[in-house]
Amino acid sequence: MTRSLNDSWHTGFFPNEVGSIGEKIAREWLLRKGYEVYSFQDVTWKFSELGTMVNRLKRRRKQLYAERDRESIGRMESHLKDIFDDRFADMSEWHEALRKLAREEQEVRLARHYKRVGIGPDFIVKKNDDISFVEAKVNEAQPKKWQKASFQIAKEHGFKTMILRMTIEIFVGEDIQFTES
C-alpha cells in the first residue's frame, strides 16, 4: 500500500512491531509485579534438549560417552528442577502433550499451506511457587487456535493461564525530512 506523507500512519501498518513492543512491555510489567519470567521458547527448548539427551543415552555403546550424557542430563534436570521445583514432573508431562499438539499443528499447516502459527504463549512465569502461562496481546489481537489449545493443555496439567491485554499505538509524525550525509 502506498501512503502519502499527509496520511497519518498508525498501528495497523506495524502489526509485528507492535506485538514485539507488547511482549517487551509485558515482560517488564511481570518482572515489576514480582514474577520470575521465562521465555516459552527457552523452556520448551530445554525440555526438548533433555529428551534428546535421554534418547541419545539409550543408544550409546561407549561407556565414556554414556557417562558424559548422564552428567549432561543431570545438569539439565537440575537446572529445570531449580526453576520448577516440585512441578518438574508436571512440566515434563505438559511438554510431552505440547509436542503432540505441535505435530498436529504442523500436519494441519502443511496440509493447508499455512505459514507457521504460534502454538504456545509468550512466557512461563513463576511467583510464590505458582506457575502460569502468559500471552501478551496488543490492541484487538486474539489468541490463535493453537495457543488456546496449548492453554487448555496447561490447565489440564494444573497450571494457570493469563492473557495480558494492552493498547499500543504508533504514530509517525508528518514532519519527515531527508537530509544528505
N, C-alpha and C positions, 0 to 999 in steps of 0.2 A: 504494500500500500504506500503510495506516495503522499507525503504530507507537506504542506507549505509551512513556512516559519510563522505565519499568522495563526495557524491552527494550534490550539493548546494540546500538548501531549499529556497523556495520563497513564495511570497504572495498567490499563488494558493492553498497552503496547509493550509492556515489560513483564509478562507473567512469570517467567523463570527467575528473573532477578528479584521480583517481589517475593516469591516463595523462598529464595535463598536468604533474603533480608529477614523474612519472618522467622526462619529457623534460627538465625543468629540471635534475634531478639528473644525468641522463646528460650534458647539455651541460657542466656544471661538472666532472664526472669526466673527460670527454675533454679539456677545457682544462688540467686539472691534470696529465694524462698527456702534455701537450706537443703535442696536436693543434691545428691551425687548424680551427675549426668553422664550417661554413656551413649555413644553413638550406636544406633541399632545395627548398622553395618559392621562396626568393630566387634560387637558382642557375637553376632552370628558368624563372623569370620573365625573368631576364637573357638567357638563350639565346632565349626566345620573342620578347622585345623586339628582339633583334638580328635575328632572322629577319624580323620585321615591318618593321624599318627597311630591310633589304636589298630586300624586295619593294616597299616604297614607292619606293625609289630607282629601281627599274626602270620605274615608271610616271611619274616626274617629267618635266615638259616644260620648266619654267623652270630655267635654269642656276643661279640663286641658291639655289633650294630644293634642287636636286640637290647642290650644294656643301655646304650645311648638313647634308644627310643623310649625305654622305660623312664629314664631320667627326664627326657623332654615332656613326656606325658605327665609325670609327677609335677613338674614346674607349671605346666599349663593348667592342670586341675587345681593346683594350689592357688594360682592366680585367680581362677574363676570362683573358687570357694571363698577366697578373701572378699570378692565382690558380693557374691550372692549368699554367703553363709549357709544356713540350713535349707535354703531354697535351691541349692545347686542341682539336686535331683529333679526338682520340678522344672527348672530351666532346661535341663538336658532333655526331658520328655517334651517340653514345649518346642525345643529346637527341632527335634525329630518330626513332630507334627507339622511344623512350619516347612521343613524340607519337602514333605509330601505335598503341601499346598503349592510350593514353588514349582514342583514338577508338573502339577496340574495346570498352573497358570501358564507355564512355558508351552505346554501342549496346546492350550487354547490360543495363545498368542501366535504360535506357528501356524495353526490351522486357519486362523483368520487374518494372517499377515499384519497383526498389530505390532506397533513398536512396544518396547518394554514398558510395562506399567509397574508402579511400586507395589510391593507386597506388604512390607512392614511399615511401622511408624518411624518417626524421625529419631526418637530417643527411648532408652530404657532408663528409668530413674529410680533412685532408692532414697527413702527417708524414713527414719525410725523403723528400720527393718521391713518396711513395706516396699514392694517392687511394683512399679507402674509402667505401662507402655504409653508414650505420649506422641501425638501427632500434632504438628503446628499447621494450622490452616489460616490462610490470609484472605481477607475480603469475603467473597462469596464461594470460595473453593470448598468442595465437599470431599470426604474420604472416598477413595476408589473402591470398587467392588472387592478387590483382593486385600486391601487394607482392612476393610470391615471383616473379612473372613479371618485375617490374622488376629484382629482384636478378639473375635469370638474364641479362637484357639487360646489366646492368652487368658481370657476369662475362664475357660474350661480347666485351665491349669492353676487357677486360684490367684491370678494377677489382676490388678486394677488397670483400667484403660482410661485415658483422658485425651480430649481434644482441646488444644489451646487455640482460641479464635482471636484474631486481631485484625484491625483495619489499617492498611498501609496505603498511602498514596504517594506517587512520584509525579512531581510536576517539573517540567523543563521550561524555564523562562523563555520569553520571546526575544530577549536580548542576547542572541548568539552571534558571535563575530569570529571571522577567520583572521588570523594575523600571520604575517610571514616571519619565519625564523631565520 
